[in-house]
Amino acid sequence: MKTLFLKVDPENPGPTKIQAAARIIQQGGLVAFPTETVYGLGADALNPAAVLALFEAKKRPLDNPPIVHVADPEEVCRLVEEVPPKGAVLMEKFWPGPLTLIFKRSNIVPQVTVAGLETVAIRMPKHKVALELIKQSRCPIAAPSANLAGKPSPTTAQHVYEDLNGRIDCILDGGATNIGVESTVVDLSVDPPMLLRPGGTPYEALKEVLEDLKLHPFVQAEQEISLHEVRSPGMKHKHYAPKAEVILVEGNVPAVIAKVKELAESYRLKSAKVGILATDETQVAYKADVVKSLGSRFNLAAVARNLFRLLREVDAENVDVIIAEGVSSEGLGLAVMNRLRKASGYRIIKTEE
């Protein structure tokens, strides 16, 4: 398959290229497109064959449901049994934006699109290219991240190209994504509502609107949790991981620096090539084959935006191990730490003073 690569202006996408991509969606093809979080790989959510092709292109397990993207909150009504009052409040306040809501699905949604579940995950992205593509396609678009399953999510069209060139029909290049981690997922099919995946909409902001919102134990898990049924992407299977082994070091900053140095030296003595993911405040403390900063510890939005790109960049240097510093779990830090723990396969070292 030859993959069409189309550059579009993220603020003012021209109609010709979007219409060409929309025709591919309508014909059952696959189109990668930018959102405010990461790049998505889109297929007509109501076309079972197209969604199955999406799973195959990504090598994604069939029990890992994608998120259905809409361009207008009104489109939700036909995809779900009902929109509960709490759902209406969240849609009003946070859509368009990086928040996915899980509802009881209607019969119009194919089984493959929801991985055989009785629920469907839906969001309205805050990105002009994504919204225009959905509108022109005249259908809801099922879109997990546009990467090979298990790898770090793509935040540029180049990342998509590296993973999926020749496996999909089209890539819409709208530049780097703004948020850099996926959407937050809230399950409204249970009472009280439950946050299943932290992401671009902070837990704290949601709690101001939904006081009874609970955190699923998975969100802050420090070891693998056995899950019978998975209603949200990112909860099961290996995710966000580069080829290199990842070790996550958590604790107060001085102790983290000391432990990272110790680990780096021990690997160096074994002739291993070492990469370190540090922060602006600690980067100068390290000597290793590759040292990169995720950003300032006081700007977790920047850390989130850089996370997947830097995991890919350090991995591209063919290191044997990546030692990553933990950050605060406040705000977007909760999503960052969730992704780092998953990327490390829960190889976490807790430091003490």
N, C-alpha and C positions, 0 to 999 in steps of 0.2 A: 504493500500500500504506500502511495506517495502522500505525504502529509503537507497540506497547504499551509503556508506560514503568512499570516496577514497582519501587518502593523496597523494599529488604530490609535487615534488620539483618545486618551482616557476621559478627557473632559468634553470632547466634541466628536464622538465617533461618527464617521461618515456613513451614510445609509448604504452605499454600494457593498462594502465589505461585510457589514452586519447582515444585510439581506442574503449575501452569498452563504454566510455561515448558518443563517436561519434555514435556508433551503436544505442544507446538509442535515440539520436536526429533523426537519419535516420528513426527509427521505429515510430516516432511521439511522443516520450517521452519528459520529462522535466529534464534538467540538470542545477544545480546551479554551477557557476564557478567564479573564481576571475578575476577581471580586475584591472587596476591601480587606478580606482576611488572607486567603491564599488563592491560587489558581484552581478552578474547578474543571472537571471533565464532564461535559454535559451530554445527555441523551434525552429524548422525549420520554418523560416519566410514565406516560400512559401506553407506551409501545414496549411490550415485554421483550421482543426480539432485540430492540435497540438497547434496553437496559442490560440484557444478558451479554451483549457484545461489549458493553462498558465494563462489566465485571471481568470479562476475558482479557480486554486490552490492558487493564490494570493488574491482572493476576490477583484479583481481590476475592477473598473467600465469600461464598454466596450467603453466609449467615451474618454478614456485616452490612447493615442497611445504609444506603446513601441518603443524603438530604435532598428533598424536593424544593426547588427554588421557584418562587412566583414573583410577578412584577406588580401585583396589586393585592392588598389584603382581602379584597372581595373574592379572589380566586380560591381562597382557602375553603370556602363554604361547600363546594362540590367535592372536595377531596377528603372531608372529615364528616363524622356523624353529627357532631355539634361543636361549636366554639364556646367553651365555658366562659363565664364572666371574667375569670382571672386571665384567660387567654386574650380576651378583647382588650383588657387593660394593658397587658404587656405589648400587644401589637400596636396599640395607640401610642405608647410611650417609646418603644424601642425599635419599631420598624419604620423605614428600612434601616437595617443595621445588623451587627454580628450576633444575633440571637436566633437560635433554632428552637421551635416549640413542637412538642410531641402531643398529638391528638389521637383519639380513636379514629381509625380510617374509615372511609366510605368504600363501597364495593367497586367504585370506578377505578381505584388504584390497584394495579396488578400485584399479584403475590411476590413476584421477583423484585419489584421496586421496594418492597418493605421487608425483604428477606423472610417472608412467610409469617410476619407478625400481624397482630390486629391493630397496630398503631402505625402512624406515619409521621416522619420528622419533616417540618416545613420551615423555610425562612424566606425573607425578602431582602436580598442583598442591597447594600448601599454603594453601588458602583454603576456609572452610566452605561458602560459597555455591557455588563451583565443584564441590567434591566432592559436595555434595548434589544438584546439578543432574545430574551424571554418573550418580549412583546411581539417581535417580528416572527418568532417561531410559532406563535399562537398556541402554545402548550406549556404546561409546567415542565421544568427541566430537572431531572434527577442528576445531581452532580456531587460526587465525592471529590477529594483533592486529586489533581491531575498529575499523579506520580505513580510509579510502580508500587504496589502494596508493600508496606513496611518501611519504605524509605522516608527521609525527611520531606515534609510537604513542600510544594514548589511556590516560591514567592516571586519568581520571574518567569517569563516565557522561555528563557534559555534552560531553566531547570526542567520545564515540561519537555522541551525538545530533547534533552539528554536522556530522559526516561522513556518517552513515548513516540519519538519520531519513527515513522513507518508502521505504527500500531494504531494510529487514529487518523481521522480525515482532515482535521484542521486545527490550527493553533491561532487564536487571536492574541496578538502581543499588545497589551495595553500598559506596558511598563511594570515597574516593581509594585507589589501590593503595599498597602499602607499599614495594616495592623500586624500581619506576619504570623499570627496563630489563628486557628480555626474559630468558628463561632462557639459561643456558649450554648449548651443544650439543656433545656428545662422540660421535664416530663410533666405534662398536664393531664395525663391519663390516670394519674394516681392522686390521692388526697392524703396528706398535704402534697403540693407539688415538690418535685425533687430535681436538683441540679445534677445532671449526669456527667457533663463534661465542662470544665471551666474553659473560657475562651475570651473573645474580644469584648464581651459585655461583662464587667466585673460583678462578682457575687454581691459586693456591698451595694452596688447600684440597684440590683434586683431586690435585695432585702428591704430597701426603702419602699418598694412598691408592693412586694409580697412578703409580709412579715412571717408567714408560716413556711417559707421556702426552706427545704432541708438540703443538705449536701449528701450525695451518695458516698458511702465509705470509699469507693474507688477513687474519688477525686483527690484525696490526700493520702492514698495508699502508699506504703513504703515497701510493699511486697506484692507479688502477683495474687490477685483475688479470683477465685473460681466463680464464674458467672454462668448461670444456666441459660438465661435469656438476655440478649443484648439489644436494647432499644435505641442506643446511640452509637454512631461511629466513634472509634478511638478507645473503646472500652475493652476490646478483646483483640487477641492476636498481637504480633509484634508491630510496633508503630514508631514512626519518626526516627528510625535508627539508621545511622551510617554503616558502612562495612566494618570500620574499626570498632574494637571494643570500647565502650564508654563507661567511665567511672565517675560517679557524682559525689562530690564532697560537700557536706552540709555542716553548718555550725556558725559560730561567731567568726568574724573576718580574720583576726590574727591566727586563730587555730586552723582555719581553712588554708591560709597561706602556707603555714608550716607543714600541714599534711600533704598539700599538693606538691610542694618542693620535695618532700620525702618520697612520695610515690614516683615523681618524675625521675629522681635519681636512681631509685631501685630498678625502674624499667630501663634506664640508660645503661646501667651496669649489666643488664641482660642483652645489650645491643639492640633494644627495641627502639623504634622511631616514635617519638612522643609529641602529641599535640596538646595544647592547653587552651581551654576556653576560660578566659579571665574576665575581669571587669576593668573599667577605666582606672579605678582606684587601686587595683592590685597588679596590673599588667607588668609594671616595671620590676616586680619582685621575682619574676620567673626567667629561667633560661631553659629552653627546650628547642626541639627541631622546628616547631611551629607554635607561636603564641599569638592568639587573637583576642580582642576585647569584644564582649557582647554589648558594651555600652556602660553607662554609669549606673551604679546601684541606686541612685536617686532618680533615675528616669527609666522605670520598668517598661514603659511603652516602647522605648528605643530597644531595650533588651529583647522584648517580644518580637519586634520588627526584624531584628538581626538574627534571631536564634536559628531558624532552619537554613538560612543562607550560609551562616558560618559553619554549621555542622557539615554542610556539603563542601564548603571551601577547604576546611581542615581535612576532611576525608579525601579530597582530590589530591592532597599532598602525600597520599599513600602512607599515612602514619599507622602504627600498629595499635595504638591506644590513644583515646582522647580523654583527658582528665578535665572535668568541668566543675566550676564553682557553683554552688547553690546561691540563690538570692532570696529576698523576702517573699513571703507568700501573700502579701497584701496586693489588692488591685489586680493588675495583669500578671503580677508575680505568681499568682495561684496557677494560672495557665502555663506559665513558663516552667514552674517546678513539676507540674503534672507531665509535661512533655519530656523534660529531662529525665525524670524517673522512668518513664516508659522507654525512652531511647537507651537508657543504661541497662534495661532489662532488670531494673531494681538492684543493680550493683551500687549500693549507696554506703558511703562511709560517713558516720556521724563523728564529728570532732568535739573534743571538750577542752576547756582551758587548762 
